[in-house]
Amino acid sequence: MDADHRKPPRPGQVRSPRESTPATDRLVRIALRRRKSALSIEEVMVTDRPEVRRAVSAAALGNMMEWFDFGVYAYLAAVLGKVFFPGSSPGIQVIASFGTFAAAFLVRPLGGLAFGPLGDRIGRQRVLAATMIMMAVSTFAVGLLPGYGTVGLLAPVLLLLCRLVQGFSTGGEYAGATTYIAEYSPDERRGFLGSWLDFGTFVGYVLGSALVTALTAALGESTMVDWGWRLPFLLSGPLGLIGLYMRMRLEETPAFRAAASVGTAGMANDPDETPQALEEHAEEARQSGHGRLKETFTKHWHAVLICMGLVVVYNVTSYMVTSYLPTYMTETLGRDSTTSQLLVLCSMIVVALTITTVGRYSDVWGRRPVFMAGSAALVALAIPALLLIRAQGAVLPAVGCLILALLLVCFAGTAASTLPALFPTRLRYGALSVSYNISVSLFGGTTPLVVSALIENTRNQMIPAYYLMAAGAIGFVSAFFLHETAGRPLRGSGPMVESEEKARELVARSRVEAGRGARDVWVRLRHPWHGHHTER
């Protein structure tokens, strides 16, 4: 029998795996080891907790300032309409005010095109410091603008110019901040740490809207029209200086530093890389912004579409609740402005208090289930929520606002950890900036303008619910095609953990899994009928 096994095969005969030679066995074992190689301790990055806290705080503060401005502008929309567009009817004033608000979103893709690829080439920290300066200066300048009664048509032109600068700088802000936090966060806590970015978002909105509400109650609407509207914008100056100081003290992200150290922006460490492959990666690192964008839309178009769909459901819900709902209740439903503002303000406080909890559980449940559940619930509950908001009294409208707030937190608590994971490190900032800002400019920031114009033309007060339902359907389809990323390394980066102990555990687990995988393949090669007999 042994002699038969040593005989060479007859012409046309295929040797079975059980009849392989020792030399073939060695080659197969070598191939299996290379294919199923385990992690080494050098490939696992251990994060520094103080650095992570500083990174999260600085990124969240920038977002807080951005949304402080949004909260102020949303709550002052009717007042700003009287200051800069006094010759129009109240409905047209609101549309003109929101038109100026939406104009900033039309230039956000331009900001994303400028800042995103730049952040992939020179680093995230420098670009985030630049966007902070531009946001602070432009927001502060709004508080110094003359009104229509002083300079005529020049007043709305200057307001539009300030908003365009704000929009351009914001085009690189959110994508950069999410990228920065994601690249600093341990894989198992990325959802929780990323949720603090949007926590800053809603804290900023709450601070801005609370300030406007307090000033309106204290000064009265006539004084707010005269000069009180300036105060919230002027406060952005000191906030911007604090944010700039914090961002200047930050270091570059570990993922970007690791990529730069090997001459590429995002390749994972691979001991088997050939010199030719290393040269290709080095060429990718030198690639121009145009080349990176071309690669994004040709090789990663599916990720771009998923990103845009998720951004639609998040931002339509967000801007509907935060920017349009106060105006909807006052101008469309005829409610008292203070009561309307307090209802939305309380809803935003609920979002701020629950957002990190959702982020924490997204690390356990996964990002995909949270997005899908939130999108489905938005389709089902948009009409009931708006009917409650239209009801008389304060209790039922408060319940309606609370429903929309809880739906919003499903997206807000997971977006910052979901979106950056769609793209590889070397393209992440630019790809996310462009995808995010195109979607926001077309469907997010224009939500107040489109909805108010539709209501003005159709007289149908249920338009906001239909708009939310359409966004929920888009979000559900996008989440359906989303690959789960919770607890996994970012694309193009190695694993990140919180401690040396967890790094050793991860390496040990990787070795066990690699050994089992190689053993299973080896058994199938040597004993092809083993699995069949086992199943029987």
C-alpha positions in Angstrom: 0.0 0.0 0.0 2.8 2.4 0.9 4.6 1.5 -2.3 1.5 2.4 -4.3 1.4 5.8 -2.7 4.9 6.5 -3.8 4.2 5.6 -7.4 4.0 8.5 -9.9 0.5 9.1 -11.2 -0.5 7.6 -14.6 -1.0 9.9 -17.5 -4.4 11.8 -17.1 -4.6 10.7 -13.4 -5.1 13.5 -10.8 -3.5 12.8 -7.5 -5.9 13.2 -4.6 -5.1 15.3 -1.5 -4.5 12.1 0.5 -1.8 11.1 -2.0 0.1 14.4 -1.8 3.9 14.2 -1.4 5.8 15.5 1.7 7.2 18.4 -0.4 3.6 19.4 -1.4 2.6 19.1 2.2 5.3 21.5 3.2 4.3 24.0 0.5 0.6 23.8 1.6 1.5 24.4 5.2 3.7 27.4 4.3 0.9 28.9 2.2 -1.6 28.3 5.0 0.6 30.0 7.6 1.1 33.0 5.4 -2.6 33.2 4.5 -3.8 32.7 8.1 -1.0 34.6 9.9 -1.9 35.9 13.3 -1.5 39.5 14.6 1.8 40.5 16.2 2.0 42.8 19.2 3.6 45.5 17.0 0.5 45.6 14.8 -1.9 46.5 17.7 -1.9 50.2 18.6 -2.6 51.1 22.3 -4.3 54.4 22.7 -3.3 57.0 25.3 -6.3 57.9 27.4 -5.4 61.5 28.1 -4.8 62.1 24.4 -8.1 60.5 23.5 -9.9 62.7 26.0 -8.2 65.9 24.6 -9.0 64.8 21.1 -12.7 64.2 21.8 -13.0 67.4 23.8 -11.4 69.6 21.2 -13.4 68.1 18.3 -16.7 68.3 20.2 -16.0 72.0 21.1 -15.7 72.9 17.5 -18.9 71.2 16.7 -20.5 72.9 19.7 -19.6 76.3 18.3 -20.9 75.4 14.8 -24.3 74.4 16.2 -24.4 77.3 18.7 -24.6 79.4 15.5 -27.3 77.1 14.0 -29.4 77.3 17.2 -29.1 81.1 17.3 -30.0 81.5 13.7 -32.9 79.1 13.8 -34.5 80.8 16.8 -33.8 84.2 15.4 -35.1 83.4 11.9 -38.2 85.6 12.3 -36.2 88.4 13.9 -33.5 88.4 11.3 -36.2 88.4 8.6 -37.5 91.7 10.1 -34.0 93.2 10.4 -32.6 92.3 6.9 -35.9 91.9 4.8 -38.3 94.4 6.4 -40.3 95.2 3.3 -41.7 91.7 2.8 -44.7 89.8 4.3 -44.0 87.7 7.4 -44.1 84.5 5.3 -41.7 85.8 2.7 -39.4 87.2 5.5 -39.1 83.7 7.0 -38.4 82.2 3.5 -35.8 84.8 2.8 -34.2 84.3 6.2 -34.0 80.5 5.7 -32.8 81.1 2.1 -29.8 82.9 3.5 -29.4 80.0 6.0 -29.6 77.5 3.2 -27.1 79.4 1.0 -24.3 78.5 3.4 -25.0 74.8 2.7 -24.7 75.3 -1.0 -21.0 76.1 -0.6 -20.3 73.4 1.9 -19.3 70.9 -0.9 -16.7 73.5 -2.0 -15.4 73.6 1.5 -15.3 69.8 1.6 -13.5 69.7 -1.8 -10.9 72.1 -0.4 -10.4 71.0 3.1 -11.0 67.2 2.8 -8.2 66.2 0.4 -5.9 68.7 2.2 -6.6 67.0 5.5 -5.5 63.7 3.9 -2.3 65.2 2.7 -1.1 67.5 5.5 -3.0 66.1 8.5 -6.3 66.4 10.3 -5.1 68.7 13.1 -4.0 71.6 10.9 -7.2 71.7 8.9 -9.4 71.6 11.9 -7.5 74.6 13.4 -8.1 76.5 10.2 -11.8 75.7 10.0 -12.2 76.8 13.7 -10.7 80.2 12.9 -13.0 80.8 9.9 -16.1 79.8 11.7 -15.4 82.0 14.7 -14.6 85.1 12.6 -17.6 84.8 10.3 -20.1 84.1 13.1 -18.7 87.0 15.2 -19.0 89.3 12.1 -22.8 88.6 11.8 -23.2 90.4 15.2 -21.5 93.5 13.8 -23.6 93.8 10.6 -25.8 96.9 9.9 -29.5 96.3 9.3 -31.5 97.0 6.2 -32.7 100.4 7.7 -29.0 101.6 7.8 -27.4 100.4 4.5 -30.4 99.1 2.5 -29.7 96.1 0.2 -26.1 95.9 1.3 -27.3 94.5 4.6 -28.7 91.2 3.3 -25.7 90.9 0.9 -23.3 91.2 3.9 -25.3 88.6 5.8 -25.1 86.3 2.9 -21.4 86.8 2.6 -20.9 85.9 6.3 -23.0 82.8 5.9 -21.1 81.7 2.8 -17.8 81.9 4.8 -19.4 79.9 7.6 -20.6 77.3 5.1 -17.3 77.0 3.4 -15.4 76.5 6.7 -18.1 74.0 8.0 -17.5 72.0 4.8 -14.3 70.7 6.4 -15.4 70.7 10.1 -17.8 67.8 10.7 -16.0 65.3 8.4 -12.7 66.3 9.9 -13.9 66.0 13.5 -15.5 62.6 13.0 -12.3 61.4 11.2 -10.2 62.7 14.1 -12.2 61.1 16.8 -12.6 57.8 14.9 -8.8 57.5 14.3 -8.1 58.2 18.0 -10.8 55.8 19.4 -10.2 52.1 20.5 -12.2 49.8 18.2 -14.5 48.6 21.0 -15.4 52.1 22.1 -15.6 54.0 18.9 -19.4 54.4 19.0 -19.4 55.8 22.6 -16.5 58.2 22.0 -17.8 59.3 18.6 -21.2 60.1 20.2 -19.5 62.9 22.2 -19.0 64.8 19.0 -22.7 65.0 18.4 -23.2 65.6 22.1 -21.2 68.8 21.5 -23.5 69.5 18.6 -26.7 69.4 20.6 -25.1 71.1 23.6 -24.2 74.0 21.3 -27.7 74.1 19.9 -29.2 74.1 23.4 -26.9 76.9 24.5 -27.6 79.0 21.5 -31.4 78.4 21.6 -31.6 78.8 25.3 -29.7 82.1 25.1 -32.1 83.4 22.4 -35.1 82.3 24.5 -33.8 84.0 27.6 -33.0 87.2 25.8 -36.4 87.2 24.1 -38.1 86.8 27.4 -36.0 89.4 29.1 -35.8 92.1 26.4 -39.0 91.6 24.4 -39.4 91.1 20.7 -39.1 94.8 19.8 -35.7 95.1 21.6 -34.5 91.9 20.0 -35.3 93.4 16.6 -33.5 96.7 17.5 -30.2 95.3 18.9 -30.7 92.2 21.1 -30.2 89.8 18.2 -26.5 90.8 18.0 -25.6 89.5 21.4 -25.6 85.7 20.7 -23.4 86.1 17.6 -20.9 88.3 19.4 -20.4 85.6 22.0 -19.0 83.3 19.4 -15.7 85.2 19.4 -14.6 84.1 22.9 -15.9 80.5 22.2 -13.8 80.4 19.0 -10.6 81.5 20.8 -11.1 78.7 23.4 -11.7 76.2 20.7 -8.7 77.3 18.7 -6.4 77.1 21.8 -7.6 73.5 22.4 -7.1 72.4 18.8 -3.7 74.0 18.5 -2.6 71.7 21.4 -3.7 68.5 19.7 -1.4 66.1 18.0 -2.0 64.3 14.8 -4.1 61.1 14.9 -2.3 57.7 15.4 -3.6 56.3 12.1 -2.3 59.3 10.1 1.1 59.3 11.9 1.5 55.5 11.3 0.6 56.0 7.6 3.0 58.9 7.2 5.8 57.0 8.8 5.8 54.4 6.0 5.3 56.9 3.2 1.6 56.3 2.7 -1.6 57.8 4.0 -3.4 54.7 5.3 -1.8 51.4 4.2 -2.0 48.7 6.9 1.3 47.3 8.1 2.0 44.2 6.0 5.4 42.3 6.4 4.9 40.7 3.0 4.7 44.0 1.0 7.0 43.9 -2.0 9.2 46.9 -2.9 7.0 47.5 -5.9 3.9 47.6 -3.6 5.6 50.0 -1.2 6.5 52.3 -4.1 2.8 52.2 -5.3 1.7 53.2 -1.8 4.2 56.0 -1.7 2.9 57.3 -5.0 -0.6 57.1 -3.6 0.6 59.3 -0.7 1.8 61.9 -3.2 -1.5 61.8 -5.1 -3.1 65.1 -5.7 -6.5 66.1 -4.3 -8.1 65.6 -7.8 -6.6 62.2 -8.0 -7.9 61.2 -4.6 -11.4 62.4 -5.5 -11.4 60.5 -8.8 -10.4 57.4 -6.9 -13.2 58.0 -4.3 -15.9 58.2 -7.0 -14.6 55.4 -9.2 -13.4 52.8 -6.6 -15.6 53.6 -3.6 -18.8 54.9 -5.2 -20.9 52.3 -3.2 -19.5 53.7 0.1 -20.3 57.3 -1.1 -23.9 56.4 -1.9 -24.3 54.7 1.5 -22.8 57.7 3.3 -25.1 60.1 1.4 -28.2 58.1 2.3 -27.3 57.9 6.0 -26.6 61.6 6.0 -30.0 62.3 4.4 -32.0 60.7 7.2 -29.8 62.1 9.9 -29.7 65.7 8.7 -33.2 66.0 7.4 -34.4 64.9 10.9 -31.9 67.1 12.6 -32.6 70.3 10.7 -36.4 69.6 10.7 -36.4 69.5 14.5 -33.7 72.0 15.4 -33.9 74.6 12.7 -37.5 74.5 11.3 -39.7 73.2 14.1 -39.6 76.5 16.2 -40.6 78.5 13.2 -43.2 76.0 12.1 -45.0 76.3 15.5 -44.8 80.1 15.6 -45.4 81.1 12.0 -47.5 78.2 10.6 -49.4 77.1 13.7 -49.6 80.5 15.3 -48.2 79.4 18.7 -46.5 81.7 21.2 -42.8 82.0 20.4 -41.5 81.4 23.9 -43.6 78.2 24.4 -42.6 76.9 21.0 -38.9 77.6 21.7 -39.1 75.9 25.1 -40.7 72.8 23.6 -37.9 72.3 21.1 -35.3 73.3 23.7 -36.5 70.6 26.1 -36.4 68.0 23.3 -32.8 68.9 22.5 -31.9 68.5 26.2 -33.3 65.0 26.0 -31.2 64.3 22.9 -28.1 65.6 24.6 -28.8 63.4 27.7 -29.3 60.2 25.8 -26.9 60.5 22.9 -23.9 58.9 24.5 -26.0 56.0 25.8 -27.0 55.3 22.2 -23.4 55.5 21.2 -22.3 53.1 23.9 -25.0 50.5 22.9 -24.1 50.8 19.3 -20.7 49.3 20.2 -22.7 46.3 21.6 -25.6 46.0 19.1 -23.9 47.4 16.0 -24.4 50.5 14.0 -26.5 48.9 11.3 -29.4 47.7 13.6 -29.6 51.2 15.2 -29.8 53.0 11.9 -32.3 50.6 10.4 -34.6 50.7 13.5 -34.5 54.5 13.7 -35.3 54.8 10.0 -38.2 52.4 10.1 -39.6 54.1 13.2 -39.3 57.5 11.4 -41.4 56.3 8.6 -44.0 54.9 11.0 -44.1 57.7 13.5 -43.6 60.9 11.5 -47.3 61.6 10.9 -48.4 60.7 14.5 -45.7 63.0 15.9 -46.7 65.9 13.7 -50.4 65.4 14.6 -49.4 65.6 18.3 -47.4 68.8 17.6 -50.4 70.4 15.9 -52.7 69.6 18.9 -53.9 72.2 21.3 -52.3 72.8 24.6 -48.7 72.0 25.7 -48.7 68.3 26.7 -49.5 66.7 23.4 -47.1 68.9 21.4 -44.4 68.1 24.0 -45.0 64.4 23.4 -44.7 64.9 19.6 -41.5 66.8 20.0 -40.1 64.1 22.3 -40.9 61.4 19.7 -39.0 63.3 17.0 -36.1 63.8 19.5 -35.8 60.1 20.3 -35.8 59.3 16.6 -33.1 61.9 16.0 -30.9 60.4 18.7 -30.8 57.1 16.9 -28.9 58.7 14.1 -27.0 61.3 16.1 -25.6 58.7 18.5 -24.1 56.5 15.7 -23.3 58.8 12.8 -19.8 59.9 14.0 -18.6 56.3 14.3 -20.4 54.9 11.3 -19.5 57.3 8.5 -15.6 57.4 8.9 -15.5 53.6 8.8 -16.8 53.6 5.3 -13.6 54.8 3.7 -9.9 53.9 4.0 -7.5 56.1 5.9 -5.7 57.6 3.0 -9.0 58.9 1.5 -11.1 59.2 4.6 -11.2 62.9 5.3 -11.7 63.9 1.6 -14.2 61.2 0.7 -16.3 61.8 3.8 -16.1 65.6 3.4 -17.4 65.5 -0.2 -20.0 62.8 0.4 -21.3 64.3 3.6 -21.5 67.9 2.4 -23.1 67.1 -1.0 -25.9 65.3 0.9 -26.2 68.0 3.6 -26.3 70.8 1.0 -28.9 69.1 -1.2 -31.2 67.6 1.5 -30.2 68.7 5.0 -29.6 72.4 5.3 -32.2 73.1 2.6 -34.9 71.3 4.7 -36.3 74.5 6.4 -36.4 76.4 3.1 -38.0 73.6 1.1 -40.6 72.7 3.7 -41.6 76.3 4.4 -41.9 77.0 0.7 -44.0 73.9 0.2 -46.3 74.8 3.0 -46.6 78.4 1.7 -47.6 77.1 -1.8 -49.7 74.1 -0.9 -51.2 75.2 2.5 -50.7 71.6 3.6 -49.4 71.6 7.2 -48.5 67.9 7.1 -45.6 68.5 4.6 -42.9 68.1 7.4 -44.2 64.6 8.1 -44.1 63.5 4.5 -40.6 64.9 4.1 -39.4 63.0 7.2 -41.0 59.8 5.9 -39.1 60.1 2.6 -35.9 60.6 4.5 -36.6 57.6 6.7 -37.1 55.4 3.6 -33.8 56.5 2.1 -32.0 55.9 5.4 -33.5 52.4 5.8 -32.3 51.3 2.3 -28.8 52.8 2.9 -28.5 51.0 6.3 -29.6 47.8 4.7 -26.5 47.8 2.5 -24.2 49.0 5.3 -21.5 46.6 6.4 -21.2 46.3 10.2 -18.1 48.0 11.6 -18.7 47.9 15.3 -15.7 46.6 17.2 -13.6 46.3 14.0 -10.5 48.2 12.9 -11.0 51.1 10.5 -10.3 50.4 6.9 -6.6 50.7 6.2 -5.6 50.7 9.9 -4.6 48.1 12.4 -6.5 47.2 15.6 -6.7 49.9 18.3 -7.2 48.9 22.0 -7.1 50.8 25.3 -4.4 48.9 27.2 -1.3 46.7 26.8 -3.3 43.9 28.5 -6.1 44.1 25.9 -3.4 44.1 23.2 -1.9 40.9 24.4 -5.4 39.3 24.7 -6.2 40.4 21.1 -2.9 38.9 19.8 -3.5 35.6 21.7 -7.0 35.4 20.4 -5.8 36.1 16.9 -3.2 33.3 17.2 -5.8 30.8 18.3 -8.2 31.8 15.5 -5.5 31.6 12.9 -4.4 28.2 14.2 -8.0 26.9 14.0 -8.5 28.4 10.6 -5.3 26.8 9.2 -6.2 23.5 10.9 -9.7 23.4 9.3 -8.3 24.2 5.9 -5.6 21.5 6.3 -8.2 18.9 7.4 -10.3 19.7 4.3 -7.2 19.3 2.1 -6.0 16.1 3.7 -9.4 14.5 4.4 -11.9 15.8 1.8 -14.6 13.4 3.0 -14.2 14.2 6.7 -16.8 17.0 6.8 -19.3 14.8 4.8 -19.0 11.9 7.3 -19.2 14.3 10.2 -22.5 15.7 8.9 -23.9 12.2 8.5 
